[in-house]
Amino acid sequence: MKALQKLAGSDSRIIFKGFSADPATALRDVDVVVMPSRWEAYGIVAIEALASGRKLLCNGVDGLLDHVPLGGQVVDTSSATGLSAAITEHAQARISADNMSPIRQNAMLEMQFRENWRALLQEVMAAAPQCSHSQRSWGLRFRPD
């Protein structure tokens, strides 16, 4: 991280917040999560971003493609120009969203947050067929083999 801080220099637009044990807290002040990975088996940060109601811009590779149906957006990450265009597009959409009343905006964010968690839970449950129905109702506890 020190190398990244050195690279950022005194650019006031770049803030290093450090470690946070709670992804929702860490993502609270983030407008968009950008994952320009060249390879990503699954991308836990991607699912945390979507579950927190954040926009996800990602490269169209490997496991990141799994997050597109949940709200991730594949963008051109092969150049700074393509990535910049995607971020700018998101920023312009955000400006129009910022013009909404705070009550409507909060309601929309709450609905999006609930839908993201619902989709995440459906994905987890689909991947865990060895759980019995009663166990799914109370949490994931896998049967021993």
C-alpha positions in Angstrom: 0.0 0.0 0.0 2.9 2.3 0.6 3.9 2.1 -3.0 0.3 3.1 -4.1 0.4 6.0 -1.6 3.7 7.1 -3.1 2.3 6.8 -6.6 -0.8 8.9 -5.7 1.4 11.6 -4.2 -0.5 14.6 -3.0 -3.6 14.0 -5.2 -6.4 15.0 -3.0 -8.9 12.8 -5.0 -7.2 9.6 -3.8 -7.9 8.6 -0.2 -6.5 5.5 1.5 -8.8 4.5 4.4 -7.0 1.4 5.6 -8.5 -1.9 6.8 -12.1 -2.4 7.7 -13.5 -5.6 9.0 -17.0 -4.8 7.8 -17.4 -4.5 4.0 -20.6 -2.5 4.2 -18.8 0.1 6.4 -15.8 0.2 4.1 -18.1 0.7 1.0 -20.4 3.3 2.6 -18.6 6.3 1.1 -17.7 4.6 -2.2 -19.7 5.6 -5.4 -18.4 2.9 -7.6 -16.2 -0.2 -7.3 -13.9 -0.8 -10.3 -12.4 -4.2 -10.8 -10.1 -4.2 -13.9 -8.7 -7.6 -13.0 -7.1 -9.6 -15.8 -8.1 -12.8 -13.9 -10.5 -13.3 -11.0 -11.8 -16.7 -9.9 -14.9 -15.3 -8.2 -14.4 -11.8 -6.9 -15.6 -11.6 -3.3 -15.2 -7.8 -3.4 -17.6 -7.7 -6.4 -20.3 -9.5 -4.4 -19.7 -7.3 -1.4 -20.0 -4.2 -3.6 -23.3 -5.4 -5.1 -24.7 -6.4 -1.7 -23.8 -3.0 -0.4 -25.7 -1.4 -3.2 -22.7 0.0 -5.0 -22.2 0.1 -8.8 -19.7 -2.5 -10.0 -17.7 -1.9 -13.1 -15.6 -4.9 -14.0 -13.5 -6.5 -16.7 -15.3 -9.3 -18.6 -13.2 -12.1 -17.4 -13.6 -15.4 -15.5 -15.6 -15.2 -12.3 -16.4 -11.5 -12.7 -18.9 -12.4 -15.4 -20.9 -14.2 -12.8 -21.8 -10.9 -11.2 -23.2 -9.3 -14.4 -26.7 -10.8 -13.9 -26.6 -9.4 -10.3 -25.9 -5.8 -11.5 -22.2 -5.8 -12.4 -21.4 -3.9 -15.6 -18.7 -5.1 -18.0 -16.6 -2.2 -19.2 -13.5 -1.8 -21.4 -10.6 -2.0 -19.0 -8.0 -2.5 -21.7 -7.2 1.3 -21.7 -7.4 4.2 -19.4 -9.7 5.9 -22.0 -12.3 3.1 -21.9 -12.2 2.9 -18.1 -12.4 6.7 -17.8 -15.4 6.7 -20.1 -17.3 4.1 -18.0 -16.5 6.0 -14.7 -17.6 9.3 -16.3 -20.9 7.7 -17.5 -21.5 6.5 -14.0 -20.7 9.9 -12.5 -23.2 11.6 -14.9 -25.9 9.1 -14.0 -25.2 9.8 -10.3 -25.6 13.6 -10.8 -29.2 13.0 -12.1 -29.8 10.6 -9.1 -28.5 13.3 -6.8 -31.4 15.6 -7.9 -34.0 13.2 -6.4 -35.5 13.9 -3.1 -33.6 12.3 -0.2 -36.6 10.2 0.8 -37.0 8.8 -2.7 -33.3 8.3 -3.0 -33.1 6.4 0.3 -36.1 4.3 -0.6 -34.4 3.3 -4.0 -31.2 2.5 -2.2 -33.0 0.3 0.3 -34.8 -1.6 -2.4 -31.6 -2.1 -4.3 -29.8 -3.3 -1.1 -32.5 -5.8 -0.4 -32.6 -7.1 -3.9 -28.8 -7.5 -4.0 -28.9 -9.5 -0.8 -31.8 -11.6 -2.0 -29.9 -12.4 -5.2 -26.8 -13.2 -3.2 -28.7 -15.6 -0.9 -30.3 -17.3 -3.9 -26.9 -17.8 -5.4 -25.5 -19.3 -2.2 -28.5 -21.5 -1.7 -28.3 -22.8 -5.3 -24.7 -23.6 -4.7 -25.5 -25.6 -1.5 -27.9 -28.3 -2.5 -26.6 -30.6 0.2 -28.4 -28.5 2.9 -31.8 -29.6 4.0 -34.7 -27.2 3.8 -34.9 -26.7 7.6 -31.2 -26.0 7.7 -31.6 -23.4 4.9 -34.2 -21.6 7.0 -31.9 -21.1 9.9 -28.5 -20.8 8.2 -26.0 -22.8 6.3 -24.9 -25.9 8.1 -23.6 -28.6 5.9 -24.2 -32.3 6.6 -21.1 -34.3 7.3 -20.2 -36.8 4.5 
